[in-house]
Every structure is written in structure tokens, then in C-alpha cells.
Amino acid sequence: MNALNTKSGESLDSVYSLWRDYKLNKNIEERNRLVEHYAGLVKCIAFKIAGHYQYFSYMDDIINEGIIALLDAVEKFDFSKNVKFETFASIKIRGAIIDFIRKQDCFPRRLKKMAKTIALACEKLGQSLGREPNDNEIADYLGVSLEEYDKMASQACSLSMLSFEEIVYEKDVDSFAMGESPPNSRPEKVIAEKELRRAVADGIDKLDIKEKTVISLYYKEHLKIKEISRIMDVSESRVSQIHSKALQQLKKILQAYINM
């Protein structure tokens, strides 16, 4: 029973009974009640990956893809095993949403070009300065105001976030982000996940204090960009910028690990 969590004010016993009855009877009405009970998980994941960016104009379609994955998770979940349903379902939902975004090519060419321009500017300035350039230097290099650069960096962060999710998803080590491995995982997969977690942890240690704070609040505490901006007393665009920079560094670490 400890593999189930309750939401929407329902008791643990009632949710357990619902799971038990559905697994025994395969009643569609009971299945739909389970899906309704966990629907908030789909919305949470969808908005986490894509929701606070204006480029996903078809959020309803994204959520529908997540619901389909949730249905599949409900049908395949074995609640007798010591694995939380939320953990099991989240992997399927995240994978379905990322696949959908890939197929739809949600990001406009303008945004992709902007992200590439910023990355190239940071790389060239870093080579000439011998250090990471600051915001003013990047803005000057691009010939835009600091305010305009903040907006550009905030928008480009959406690409960094999705590509980070894609790297983890493609590697099939989704559980590393949750710090746990399913009990029936193959030994070699468990070892790979532990090594990847160690690589990411080492990468986070190399981030500066602001980047560590944003990564911790976003991925560990599950706070939204708006909430983090209030805590850090900076603009939302600045939080997105810090987030993007941190993810770019962590992506390099993950890619280096995967290509070893």
C-alpha cells in the first residue's frame, strides 16, 4: 500500500481499494476514476516542461498526450510492487510529452536562431576573455540593450530545458533525477544510473552559487520560475537566464558522459 500516494483529499484506503478493484475487474469506470485522480500529475509535468513558455500554443494537445500515457501507466502498473505509481507514471508521461514536442517542432526558427546566436557569442567572448562573459559584455557583443538581452536569454532557456530533458530521456535513465532506481532494474542499469547521478552531482558542484540555487529550487524543491524570482529577488527573465546557463553546462557534462 505504501506504493500509492493520495491526492485530491482522498484517503489512502479509498485509493488502494480503487486500484484493487480495477486490477481485479478491469472496469473502465474505475480506470477513469484513477486517471482523474492522477490527472494533476500530467498537468504538473506538462507545465514543468513547456507551460511557462509562450511558444507552446497547443498546451491542450500536450496534456492530451500526457493523459494517454497516464492511461497506459494505469493499465500496466503493478501496485503490489514497492514502486510509487507517481514515479512509474512520471517516466511514461515525460517521455510522451517530449516525443510530442519533438514531432511538432514547437520552437519557431527565430527562437532556435536566437539561442544559437547567444551560445556562439558566449563561446567567442569566453575564448577572448579567458573567462565566462557577464551579461553586459554579451549584450554589447550582440549590439542590444541589457533589457533586450534578458528577454532573449529567457526565451532561449526553453530550448536548453527541453534538450536537457531529451538527453536524460534518450539515455533511459529517467530515475536518476529522482535519486532512485526501480527494484527490478538490471545491475548494469543501476550502475549506469549511479554513475550518471555522480556526473551530474559533480557538474552541479562546479556551478556558481546562483546557478546551484536555481537548479536546487527548480528540480529539488519543484518551484516555478516566478516563485524562484521572488525568493532570489531578481526578475523572472534573470532566473531563466541563470537556469539556461546552468543547464548548458550540465548538458555538456551529460553529453561527455554519454560519449565516453
C-alpha positions as CSV (number, residue, x, y, z in Angstrom):
1,M,0.0,0.0,0.0
2,N,3.0,2.3,0.5
3,A,3.5,2.4,-3.2
4,L,0.5,4.7,-3.5
5,N,0.1,8.4,-2.6
6,T,-3.2,10.2,-2.2
7,K,-4.3,13.4,-3.7
8,S,-7.5,15.5,-4.0
9,G,-8.4,14.8,-0.4
10,E,-8.9,11.1,-0.9
11,S,-7.8,8.6,1.8
12,L,-5.1,6.1,1.2
13,D,-7.6,3.3,1.8
14,S,-10.0,4.5,-0.8
15,V,-7.3,4.9,-3.4
16,Y,-5.9,1.4,-2.6
17,S,-9.4,0.0,-2.9
18,L,-9.9,1.6,-6.2
19,W,-6.6,0.1,-7.5
20,R,-7.5,-3.3,-6.1
21,D,-11.0,-3.3,-7.7
22,Y,-9.7,-2.1,-11.1
23,K,-6.9,-4.7,-11.2
24,L,-9.4,-7.4,-10.3
25,N,-12.3,-6.3,-12.6
26,K,-10.7,-4.2,-15.3
27,N,-13.7,-1.9,-15.1
28,I,-13.4,1.1,-17.4
29,E,-15.2,3.4,-15.0
30,E,-12.8,2.5,-12.2
31,R,-9.9,3.1,-14.6
32,N,-11.3,6.5,-15.5
33,R,-11.6,7.4,-11.8
34,L,-7.9,6.5,-11.3
35,V,-7.0,8.7,-14.3
36,E,-9.0,11.5,-12.9
37,H,-7.3,11.1,-9.6
38,Y,-3.8,11.4,-11.1
39,A,-4.6,13.9,-13.8
40,G,-2.9,16.7,-11.8
41,L,0.4,14.8,-12.3
42,V,0.0,15.2,-16.1
43,K,-0.6,18.9,-15.9
44,C,2.3,19.4,-13.5
45,I,4.7,17.6,-15.8
46,A,3.3,19.4,-18.9
47,F,3.7,22.8,-17.4
48,K,7.0,22.0,-16.0
49,I,8.4,21.1,-19.4
50,A,6.6,23.5,-21.6
51,G,3.9,25.5,-19.8
52,H,5.7,28.8,-18.9
53,Y,6.9,29.4,-22.4
54,Q,4.6,31.2,-24.9
55,Y,5.7,29.1,-27.8
56,F,3.6,26.1,-26.8
57,S,0.3,27.4,-28.1
58,Y,-1.3,23.9,-28.1
59,M,-0.9,23.0,-24.4
60,D,-4.2,21.1,-24.6
61,D,-2.7,18.8,-27.1
62,I,0.4,18.3,-24.9
63,I,-1.8,17.5,-21.9
64,N,-3.8,15.0,-24.0
65,E,-0.6,13.2,-24.9
66,G,0.2,13.0,-21.2
67,I,-3.3,11.7,-20.4
68,I,-2.8,8.9,-23.0
69,A,0.5,8.0,-21.3
70,L,-1.2,8.1,-17.9
71,L,-3.9,5.6,-19.2
72,D,-1.2,3.3,-20.3
73,A,0.6,3.6,-16.9
74,V,-2.6,2.8,-15.0
75,E,-3.1,-0.3,-17.1
76,K,0.5,-1.6,-16.8
77,F,1.2,-0.6,-13.1
78,D,1.7,-3.4,-10.6
79,F,0.7,-1.8,-7.3
80,S,1.8,-4.9,-5.4
81,K,5.5,-3.9,-6.0
82,N,7.3,-1.4,-3.9
83,V,7.3,1.4,-6.5
84,K,5.3,4.6,-6.3
85,F,2.8,5.0,-9.1
86,E,3.8,8.6,-9.5
87,T,7.4,7.6,-10.2
88,F,6.3,4.9,-12.7
89,A,3.8,7.2,-14.4
90,S,6.0,10.3,-14.5
91,I,8.6,8.5,-16.7
92,K,5.9,7.5,-19.2
93,I,4.3,10.9,-19.2
94,R,7.6,12.8,-19.6
95,G,8.6,10.6,-22.4
96,A,5.3,11.0,-24.3
97,I,5.4,14.8,-23.9
98,I,8.9,15.1,-25.1
99,D,8.2,12.8,-28.1
100,F,5.2,15.0,-29.0
101,I,7.2,18.2,-28.8
102,R,9.9,16.7,-31.0
103,K,7.4,15.7,-33.7
104,Q,5.6,19.1,-33.6
105,D,8.8,21.1,-33.8
106,C,7.2,23.6,-31.3
107,F,10.0,26.1,-31.4
108,P,10.0,28.7,-34.1
109,R,13.1,29.1,-36.3
110,R,13.6,32.6,-34.9
111,L,14.0,31.2,-31.3
112,K,16.4,28.5,-32.5
113,K,18.5,31.1,-34.3
114,M,18.4,33.3,-31.2
115,A,19.6,30.5,-28.9
116,K,22.4,29.6,-31.4
117,T,23.4,33.3,-31.6
118,I,23.7,33.6,-27.8
119,A,25.6,30.4,-27.5
120,L,28.1,31.4,-30.2
121,A,28.5,34.9,-28.6
122,C,29.2,33.3,-25.2
123,E,31.7,30.9,-26.7
124,K,33.6,33.6,-28.6
125,L,33.7,36.0,-25.7
126,G,34.8,33.2,-23.4
127,Q,37.7,32.5,-25.7
128,S,38.8,36.1,-26.0
129,L,38.3,37.0,-22.3
130,G,39.6,33.7,-20.8
131,R,36.5,33.5,-18.6
132,E,32.7,33.4,-18.7
133,P,31.4,36.7,-20.0
134,N,28.9,38.7,-18.0
135,D,25.5,39.9,-19.2
136,N,26.7,43.4,-20.1
137,E,29.5,42.0,-22.2
138,I,27.2,39.6,-24.1
139,A,24.6,42.3,-24.7
140,D,27.3,44.7,-26.0
141,Y,28.7,41.9,-28.3
142,L,25.2,41.3,-29.7
143,G,24.5,45.0,-30.1
144,V,21.4,45.0,-27.9
145,S,20.4,46.6,-24.6
146,L,20.7,44.7,-21.4
147,E,17.0,44.6,-21.1
148,E,16.6,43.1,-24.6
149,Y,19.3,40.5,-23.9
150,D,17.5,39.5,-20.7
151,K,14.4,38.8,-22.8
152,M,16.4,36.9,-25.4
153,A,18.1,34.7,-22.7
154,S,14.8,34.0,-21.0
155,Q,13.2,32.8,-24.3
156,A,16.2,30.8,-25.3
157,C,16.1,28.9,-22.0
158,S,13.1,26.9,-23.2
159,L,15.4,25.2,-25.7
160,S,18.0,24.4,-23.1
161,M,15.4,22.9,-20.8
162,L,13.9,20.6,-23.4
163,S,17.2,19.4,-24.8
164,F,18.3,18.6,-21.2
165,E,15.2,16.6,-20.8
166,E,15.8,14.9,-24.1
167,I,19.4,13.8,-23.2
168,V,18.2,12.2,-20.0
169,Y,15.2,10.6,-21.7
170,E,17.2,9.2,-24.6
171,K,19.7,7.7,-22.1
172,D,16.8,5.8,-20.5
173,V,17.9,6.9,-17.0
174,D,14.9,8.9,-16.0
175,S,15.0,7.7,-12.5
176,F,18.4,9.4,-11.8
177,A,16.6,12.7,-11.4
178,M,14.5,11.2,-8.6
179,G,17.5,9.6,-6.9
180,E,16.2,6.1,-7.0
181,S,16.2,3.0,-9.2
182,P,13.3,0.5,-9.6
183,P,14.0,-2.6,-7.5
184,N,13.8,-4.8,-10.6
185,S,16.4,-2.8,-12.6
186,R,19.2,-4.8,-14.2
187,P,22.5,-4.5,-12.3
188,E,24.3,-2.8,-15.2
189,K,21.5,-0.2,-15.5
190,V,21.6,0.6,-11.8
191,I,25.4,1.1,-12.0
192,A,24.9,3.4,-15.1
193,E,22.3,5.4,-13.2
194,K,24.6,5.8,-10.2
195,E,27.5,6.9,-12.4
196,L,25.3,9.4,-14.2
197,R,24.0,10.8,-10.9
198,R,27.6,11.2,-9.8
199,A,28.5,13.0,-13.0
200,V,25.6,15.4,-12.6
201,A,26.4,16.0,-9.0
202,D,30.0,16.8,-9.9
203,G,28.7,19.2,-12.5
204,I,26.4,20.9,-10.1
205,D,29.3,21.4,-7.7
206,K,31.1,23.4,-10.4
207,L,28.2,25.8,-10.8
208,D,28.3,29.2,-9.1
209,I,26.1,29.8,-6.1
210,K,23.2,31.4,-8.0
211,E,23.2,28.6,-10.5
212,K,23.2,26.0,-7.8
213,T,20.3,27.8,-6.0
214,V,18.2,27.9,-9.2
215,I,18.8,24.3,-10.0
216,S,18.0,23.2,-6.5
217,L,14.9,25.2,-6.2
218,Y,13.6,24.2,-9.6
219,Y,14.4,20.5,-9.7
220,K,14.6,19.5,-6.0
221,E,12.0,21.8,-4.4
222,H,9.9,21.9,-7.6
223,L,9.3,25.6,-7.5
224,K,8.2,27.6,-10.5
225,I,10.3,30.4,-12.2
226,K,8.0,33.0,-10.7
227,E,8.4,31.6,-7.2
228,I,12.2,31.4,-7.5
229,S,12.4,35.0,-8.7
230,R,10.6,36.2,-5.5
231,I,13.0,34.1,-3.3
232,M,16.1,35.4,-5.1
233,D,14.7,38.9,-5.5
234,V,15.5,39.1,-9.2
235,S,13.4,39.2,-12.4
236,E,11.8,36.1,-13.9
237,S,13.9,36.6,-17.0
238,R,17.1,36.7,-14.9
239,V,16.1,33.4,-13.2
240,S,15.5,31.9,-16.7
241,Q,18.9,33.2,-17.8
242,I,20.7,31.7,-14.8
243,H,18.8,28.5,-15.4
244,S,19.7,28.3,-19.1
245,K,23.4,28.9,-18.3
246,A,23.4,26.2,-15.7
247,L,21.7,23.7,-18.0
248,Q,24.1,24.4,-20.8
249,Q,27.0,23.4,-18.5
250,L,25.2,20.3,-17.2
251,K,24.3,19.3,-20.8
252,K,28.0,19.4,-21.7
253,I,28.7,17.1,-18.8
254,L,25.9,14.7,-19.7
255,Q,27.0,14.6,-23.3
256,A,30.6,14.0,-22.3
257,Y,29.5,11.2,-20.1
258,I,27.3,9.6,-22.7
259,N,30.0,9.8,-25.4
260,M,32.6,8.1,-23.1
